[in-house]
Amino acid sequence: MAITRLTDIIEVFDSKWTYGDMKFGYESEVNQDHDTKYPLMLVEPPESTIPVVYNGREEYTFEINFYNLYSQAAQSVVTLQKRWDNLQDLANEWLDMVLKNYQDVNVEAYLEDESIAIERVKEVANDRLVQIKLTFTMSAFTKCFRPVSNYPSDYSDLVVWLKADSGATFDIASKRVSAWADQSGNSNDVAQSTAANQPLRHGYDGANDKSYLSFDGTNDFLVSSSNCPISTNSYTIFVVAKHNSTQTDTRSIFFYQKTSSVAVIKVGFNDNKLYSSIRSGVLNTAQSQTSGNANSYGLIATSFNGNGGRLTSQFNNESSQSNTILGWSSAIDYNENTFTIGADSSTFASANVEEVIVYNREITDDEKLDVRNYLNTKYKIY
């Protein structure tokens, strides 16, 4: 069943009110805009409860106000009762259309089996409007709570978990980020002591209006305080990010280079597409995979199995790509050097970064699906 948020419900309310203007706000705001097209529907921000946590349904108590003009001249022609009745007819028709929108096999939202309260008011605000107020409760499936939900920390060998809504140390005035704390519990933090090279932290306007860190593509980057924690010959990396440039060469969100280029990991963008690669300096060979549009927020899920030299990547909800580096040495590991966020050894990424997750193994397909679902539920990538 699809998750339905308050935003989704309000969008349906708005689309079904075709008789005049629709506003989302408070009664005190009526008449503030003197160019209002009546009849007006005003949806007040609802209160809500989740009565049964593991049911996942949220019950919103809506107060919907319908207003129309009732001038002195109109009062001699149309009775107050008739004007109320006409306004209620529109309200009833609107509510019917809203409920029809949710007549589906997978019902996302429905009206609770309680009475609808109807209040009639006259001489409202400066324009002396007539008003009908409907109060009702609507139930919507809004959240899969644990143990239904899965989080990156539910699976073993999580070694790095950087997310823009947690752990960023930044200056409030300038937004410059000096440190980004690892949420995996392993203290694999990243930091930047030089103010001019620090990315900016934004509390909203990212994917699905979430927080993000913006890197300028000129000199911004963060580097780990300790060596890369991939101590086996395999890994899994997830990145949610967006490219803010038309640069067509490779730009890395996650970058690791083993001493003497024995192994190089890059996850980010190439040719304005989402990108993942691994290279062996010993074999002088590499594998890379790209897809999608990097100029929109994307989800990269990439893993490498060092025992077979197999790189597997999935971009957004597309089919997985898998390629093998012949002759790859299973003895290679990736913890001889630090790792970098937002840059590689020679270039910088102009990017918004939401989240970076790293596992010290190639996790299973089912585990990958759960982590991808966690990220897509949070950021609404696809």
HELIX and SHEET records of a PDB file:
HELIX    1   1 LEU A    6  LYS A   16  1                                  11    
HELIX    2   2 GLU A   27  GLU A   29  5                                   3    
HELIX    3   3 VAL A   53  ASN A   55  5                                   3    
HELIX    4   4 GLN A   72  GLN A   75  1                                   4    
HELIX    5   5 LEU A   80  ASN A  101  1                                  22    
HELIX    6   6 PRO A  152  ASP A  154  5                                   3    
HELIX    7   7 ALA A  195  ASN A  197  5                                   3    
HELIX    8   8 ALA A  207  ASP A  209  5                                   3    
HELIX    9   9 THR A  259  SER A  261  5                                   3    
HELIX   10  10 ASP A  365  TYR A  379  1                                  15    
SHEET    1   A 4 MET A  22  PHE A  24  0                                        
SHEET    2   A 4 LEU A  40  VAL A  43  1                                        
SHEET    3   A 4 ARG A  57  ASN A  68 -1                                        
SHEET    4   A 4 GLU A  47  THR A  49 -1                                        
SHEET    1   B 5 MET A  22  PHE A  24  0                                        
SHEET    2   B 5 LEU A  40  VAL A  43  1                                        
SHEET    3   B 5 ARG A  57  ASN A  68 -1                                        
SHEET    4   B 5 LEU A 129  PHE A 141 -1                                        
SHEET    5   B 5 ALA A 109  LEU A 111 -1                                        
SHEET    1   C 5 MET A  22  PHE A  24  0                                        
SHEET    2   C 5 LEU A  40  VAL A  43  1                                        
SHEET    3   C 5 ARG A  57  ASN A  68 -1                                        
SHEET    4   C 5 LEU A 129  PHE A 141 -1                                        
SHEET    5   C 5 ALA A 117  VAL A 124 -1                                        
SHEET    1   D 4 LEU A 158  LYS A 163  0                                        
SHEET    2   D 4 SER A 350  TYR A 359 -1                                        
SHEET    3   D 4 TYR A 212  ASP A 216 -1                                        
SHEET    4   D 4 LEU A 200  HIS A 202 -1                                        
SHEET    1   E 6 LEU A 158  LYS A 163  0                                        
SHEET    2   E 6 SER A 350  TYR A 359 -1                                        
SHEET    3   E 6 TYR A 235  HIS A 243 -1                                        
SHEET    4   E 6 GLY A 298  ASN A 305 -1                                        
SHEET    5   E 6 ARG A 310  PHE A 315 -1                                        
SHEET    6   E 6 GLN A 321  THR A 324 -1                                        
SHEET    1   F 9 ALA A 168  PHE A 170  0                                        
SHEET    2   F 9 VAL A 177  TRP A 180 -1                                        
SHEET    3   F 9 VAL A 190  ALA A 191 -1                                        
SHEET    4   F 9 LEU A 222  SER A 224 -1                                        
SHEET    5   F 9 PHE A 339  ILE A 341 -1                                        
SHEET    6   F 9 ARG A 251  GLN A 257 -1                                        
SHEET    7   F 9 ALA A 263  ASN A 270 -1                                        
SHEET    8   F 9 LYS A 273  SER A 280 -1                                        
SHEET    9   F 9 THR A 285  SER A 291 -1                                        
END                                                                             
